[in-house]
Amino acid sequence: MGILSRSQTEIIPFDFSRDFAAVEKLVLQEEWPFLRSDFELSHAQPGGCSNVAYQDGKLAGFFTTHSFGKIGYLDMMIVAPEFRRLGVARPLYMKTMKHLAKNGMISYVVHTTNDSARIMSIVGFKKTNTSFTLLRREPHDQEIQNLCPVSQTNVYQLDADSAQELIELDERIFGITRQHWIRTILSQPETLVYGFRRENGRLSAALWLRPRRENAMCLDGCIYSSLEELGSLIRHVTTLHFNKRLECFASTYSYVHGLLEGLGFEQPNFFRAIGPLVEWHKGKVGNVGTAVNVQCLMWL
């Protein structure tokens, strides 16, 4: 029996102008809804590392990461079907992880679907009790919208002037300052940021809607001082955007998970077979991004 030949794999830094068209093709093949803006958000964070693998002049795979403090977050790794089992995944993974360590990372976080969980165990990650469930609500028609008028006067659309307030509220929930993350979100023109302000003007809850494929928006952030006020904000925003497909990776069995189900959100069929996304750690993460306060996947 013959043995498949393996060309030398070249691992180089991810470059948007050169690589993104081929990367996007792989993302679409795997049916993930992420857009260029999602990768740009990750790429803008200091300390991360994103690489691509080439064989025979073709993009064979990619691995994107970013960091918060000294914690490396592994975003997405996909190897093209025709290059699997041809020595691409291992050098791509190893070189990226080595670069993250060189950048000062001492611990790592990743989320997996059912089909990729075994791999993370092999490379030394430990499964946690934290998971996230994808929930989706299809667009409503105008008739339904008329039954749910928007009347919440405490809700405002926020811009860069609210950056410091958002950074402080985000730190309260996530457990570490993420000023580059928040400022990048505010700089993306298609991302909508909403906040709930109390009568004294204090920002007490916020979320952002990030664009996704098929005219969808991802409900993200969910930072708050009061769950009740966050709930009011979510009800307002989901009603306001009645004509959009809305999605959220909600923390499984959290307050937001239950609230969204009550608002008509459901798991898409494709996700029932592969989800939920389970969180894995390597090294000590502490309370960063893991506390019970976290209501949704806040970094993808």
GIBEL-V490608 format. One record per backbone hydrogen bond with DSSP energy under -0.5 kcal/mol. NH is the residue of the N-H (numbers start at 1). CO is the residue of the C=O. E is the energy in kcal/mol with one decimal. If there is no record, write none. Layout:
# GIBEL-V490608
nh = [NH & NH]
co = [CO & CO]
e = [E & E]
This chain:
# GIBEL-V490608
nh = [7 & 10 & 10 & 11 & 12 & 12 & 14 & 19 & 20 & 20 & 22 & 23 & 24 & 25 & 26 & 27 & 28 & 29 & 30 & 31 & 32 & 38 & 39 & 40 & 41 & 42 & 43 & 44 & 45 & 48 & 51 & 52 & 53 & 54 & 55 & 58 & 60 & 60 & 61 & 62 & 63 & 64 & 66 & 68 & 71 & 72 & 72 & 73 & 74 & 74 & 75 & 75 & 76 & 78 & 80 & 83 & 84 & 84 & 86 & 92 & 93 & 94 & 95 & 96 & 97 & 98 & 99 & 100 & 101 & 102 & 103 & 104 & 105 & 106 & 107 & 108 & 109 & 110 & 111 & 112 & 114 & 116 & 117 & 117 & 120 & 121 & 122 & 123 & 124 & 125 & 126 & 128 & 132 & 133 & 135 & 136 & 137 & 140 & 145 & 146 & 147 & 147 & 148 & 151 & 153 & 155 & 156 & 158 & 162 & 163 & 166 & 167 & 168 & 169 & 170 & 171 & 172 & 173 & 174 & 175 & 182 & 183 & 184 & 185 & 186 & 187 & 188 & 188 & 189 & 191 & 192 & 193 & 194 & 195 & 196 & 197 & 197 & 198 & 201 & 204 & 204 & 205 & 206 & 207 & 208 & 209 & 210 & 210 & 212 & 213 & 216 & 216 & 217 & 218 & 219 & 219 & 220 & 220 & 222 & 223 & 225 & 226 & 230 & 231 & 232 & 233 & 234 & 235 & 236 & 237 & 238 & 239 & 240 & 241 & 242 & 244 & 245 & 246 & 246 & 247 & 248 & 250 & 250 & 251 & 252 & 254 & 258 & 259 & 260 & 261 & 262 & 263 & 263 & 264 & 265 & 266 & 271 & 272 & 273 & 274 & 275 & 277 & 278 & 278 & 279 & 280 & 281 & 282 & 288 & 289 & 290 & 291 & 294 & 297 & 298]
co = [5 & 8 & 54 & 9 & 10 & 52 & 50 & 15 & 15 & 16 & 19 & 19 & 20 & 21 & 22 & 23 & 24 & 25 & 26 & 28 & 27 & 35 & 35 & 36 & 37 & 38 & 39 & 40 & 42 & 45 & 63 & 12 & 61 & 10 & 58 & 55 & 53 & 58 & 53 & 78 & 51 & 76 & 73 & 71 & 68 & 70 & 107 & 66 & 72 & 109 & 64 & 73 & 64 & 62 & 60 & 80 & 80 & 81 & 83 & 88 & 89 & 90 & 91 & 92 & 93 & 94 & 95 & 96 & 97 & 98 & 99 & 101 & 100 & 70 & 70 & 282 & 72 & 280 & 74 & 278 & 274 & 113 & 113 & 114 & 116 & 117 & 118 & 119 & 121 & 120 & 281 & 279 & 277 & 250 & 248 & 266 & 246 & 242 & 141 & 142 & 143 & 144 & 145 & 149 & 151 & 152 & 195 & 193 & 159 & 160 & 162 & 163 & 164 & 165 & 166 & 167 & 168 & 169 & 170 & 171 & 178 & 179 & 180 & 181 & 182 & 183 & 184 & 185 & 187 & 188 & 209 & 158 & 207 & 156 & 205 & 154 & 195 & 202 & 198 & 196 & 202 & 196 & 223 & 194 & 220 & 192 & 208 & 218 & 216 & 33 & 212 & 213 & 245 & 210 & 217 & 247 & 208 & 218 & 220 & 206 & 204 & 204 & 226 & 227 & 228 & 229 & 230 & 231 & 232 & 233 & 234 & 235 & 236 & 237 & 239 & 241 & 215 & 137 & 244 & 217 & 135 & 133 & 248 & 295 & 131 & 251 & 254 & 255 & 256 & 257 & 258 & 259 & 260 & 261 & 260 & 136 & 268 & 268 & 269 & 270 & 271 & 132 & 112 & 276 & 130 & 110 & 126 & 108 & 285 & 174 & 287 & 287 & 291 & 249 & 296]
e = [-0.6 & -0.5 & -2.7 & -0.6 & -0.6 & -2.3 & -2.8 & -3.4 & -0.5 & -1.8 & -0.6 & -2.2 & -3.3 & -1.4 & -1.5 & -2.2 & -2.4 & -2.0 & -1.6 & -1.3 & -2.0 & -0.9 & -1.4 & -2.6 & -1.9 & -1.8 & -2.7 & -1.6 & -1.5 & -1.0 & -2.4 & -2.8 & -2.9 & -2.6 & -2.4 & -2.3 & -3.1 & -0.6 & -1.2 & -2.0 & -2.6 & -2.7 & -2.1 & -2.1 & -1.9 & -0.5 & -2.9 & -3.6 & -0.5 & -2.5 & -1.6 & -0.9 & -1.3 & -1.7 & -2.6 & -2.3 & -0.5 & -1.1 & -1.3 & -1.8 & -2.7 & -3.0 & -2.3 & -1.6 & -2.5 & -2.3 & -1.9 & -2.2 & -2.2 & -2.0 & -1.7 & -1.6 & -2.2 & -2.6 & -1.3 & -2.7 & -2.4 & -1.9 & -0.5 & -2.1 & -2.6 & -1.2 & -0.7 & -0.6 & -1.1 & -1.4 & -1.7 & -1.6 & -1.3 & -2.7 & -3.2 & -2.6 & -2.3 & -3.1 & -2.6 & -2.9 & -2.7 & -3.8 & -1.8 & -1.9 & -0.6 & -1.2 & -1.7 & -0.6 & -0.9 & -0.9 & -2.7 & -3.0 & -2.3 & -1.7 & -2.3 & -2.7 & -2.2 & -2.2 & -2.8 & -2.1 & -1.5 & -1.2 & -3.4 & -2.0 & -2.4 & -2.6 & -2.0 & -2.2 & -2.3 & -1.2 & -0.8 & -1.0 & -0.7 & -1.5 & -2.3 & -0.5 & -2.8 & -2.9 & -2.9 & -2.8 & -0.5 & -2.5 & -2.5 & -2.9 & -0.6 & -1.0 & -2.7 & -2.2 & -2.5 & -3.1 & -0.6 & -2.4 & -2.7 & -1.6 & -0.8 & -0.8 & -2.5 & -3.8 & -0.6 & -3.7 & -3.0 & -0.6 & -1.5 & -2.1 & -3.1 & -0.9 & -2.2 & -2.7 & -1.9 & -2.2 & -2.6 & -2.5 & -2.1 & -2.7 & -2.7 & -1.6 & -2.7 & -2.0 & -1.2 & -1.6 & -0.9 & -2.4 & -0.5 & -2.4 & -2.1 & -2.0 & -1.3 & -2.4 & -2.2 & -2.3 & -2.1 & -2.4 & -2.8 & -1.9 & -1.9 & -1.0 & -0.5 & -1.6 & -2.6 & -2.8 & -0.7 & -1.2 & -0.8 & -0.6 & -3.0 & -2.8 & -2.3 & -0.6 & -2.7 & -3.0 & -2.5 & -2.1 & -1.2 & -3.5 & -1.1 & -1.0 & -1.7 & -2.8 & -0.7]
